[in-house]
Structures are given as structure tokens and as C-alpha cells.
Amino acid sequence: MLKSYETVFIMTPVLSEEQAKETVSKYKKLLTDNGCKIVHEDHWGLRKLTYPIQKKTTGFYHVIEFQGPATFVAELEVAYKRDERLLRFLTVALDKHAVAYSEGKRNKTKKVVA
């Protein structure tokens, strides 16, 4: 049974645009190689951080929504922890309401789920 997840990671601002794309490609490949299906992804670009992380005040944000086995999330987060190009990451499980909200947001419609 595949569950829905959303993962966001912040890459260090010292990366070039090409290095940032390579980092995103690495994680997309990791997801697909482990049986995950990428539902949606969004690159937010360089954003100001709320507070400094490792003396950096900006970072490249990237969000990936995917469906995958529950056991894979721990493996994904270990890969994140080992990558010096990442400042922070967060992976959350999405319930049916969050999935419906995300679909509505992508389709630019306001769905109200009761």
C-alpha cells in the first residue's frame, strides 16, 4: 500500500543553479528507484530564511509530493542527513484531506472537503 507524502528540503545558497538541479534530480531518482511515484514537484527558488542556518540567511527550496511505501521515508531522511548540500528537510504524511487540498491547489479550484 502506497501512502502519500510531501517532502521539502532547503539547499545551501552557495550552490549554482546547475548544482541545485543535480541535487533535486538525485532525490527524484532515489524516490523512483525505490518504488515511489512522484505526484507533483515545485521549485520555490532562492528564499530568505526566517532564521540563519549554518550562518546562511537564504536557501533554495524544493517541494516534492509523492506516493511510496511507509518504510522508505526513514531511508530518504538518512540520505538527506548525509548530504552536506541540504540545510534542512521535512517529510510529512498526507491524509486524504491534505491530498484533496493539494489537488485543488494545483487545479486552481477551491475544494471544500467536509
N, C-alpha and C positions, 0 to 999 in steps of 0.2 A: 504494500500500500504506500503510495507516494503522498507525502504531506506537502503543504505549501509553506514556503519560507521567503523572507526578504532579508537580504544581507546588504549592508552599506559599509564601505571602507573608505578611509581618508588616506590618500597617498601624500608623501612629503612633497613640498612645493619645489624642491631643488631638482626634481625630475624634469626632463624635457618632455614635450608633448608626445614624442615617439616612445620614450621610456614609459610614460603613463599608459599609452595604448598597449604596449607589450605586457605590462603588469595586468591590465584588465583581461587581455587575451589569455594569459596564463591561468587566471582563475576561471574564466569561462570554459577553457579546455579541461581544467580539473573537474568542474561540475559535470560536463557532458561525458567525460571519460568514466565517471562513477555513476552513470545511470540517471543523472538529473536532467530535467527538461527546463530550459530557460524560457520563462513566460514573457518577461519584459526586462529591459535594462534602460538605465537613464544615466547619462554622464552630466553631472551638475557643473563641472569645471572647477576653476580655482575660486575658493570661497574663503572669507575671513573666519577664523576660528573664534569661538566665544572666549576661550582662554588659551594661553600658549601651551603647546605640547612639544616637548623636546626643544624648547626655545624657538619654535616655529609659530607664526601667527596666522598662516594661511595653509591651505591644503587642497588637493584635488579630490573631490567627492565623486563616488560612483555607487549606484544602487542596482542590484540585480534581484529580480523576483524569480524564484524557481520552484520546481516541484522535485522532491527527491526523497530517498529513504531517510528515516529519522536517525539512523546510525551514522550517516555521513557528516552531519553538522559538526561533530567533535573533530573529525578528521580535517574538515575545512578550516576550523578555527586553529588547529595546530599549525597548518600551513600559513595562516595569517600571522601567528605569533612568531614564526621563524623568518618572516620576510621583513628585512630592515627598511624596505620602501614604504611600509604602512605605518602610519601614526596611530590610528585607532580603527576598530571594526565593531560591528554589532550585527548579530544574526537573530532574527525573531521568527517564531512560528506564526503563521497567519490562520485565523479561524475563518469560518465561512463569511462572516460579516466583513472582515478585512479584505478578503478576496473580492467580494462584491463591490466594496468601496474602490479598490484598486482598478477593477474593470471599468467601473463607472467613470473614474477619473481619466482613464486612458481614452474612453469613448466620449469624453466631454459631456456626459449626461449626469444628472443628479439622481441617483437611485436611492430611495429610502427603503432600508430593509428593516422590517418590524420584527 
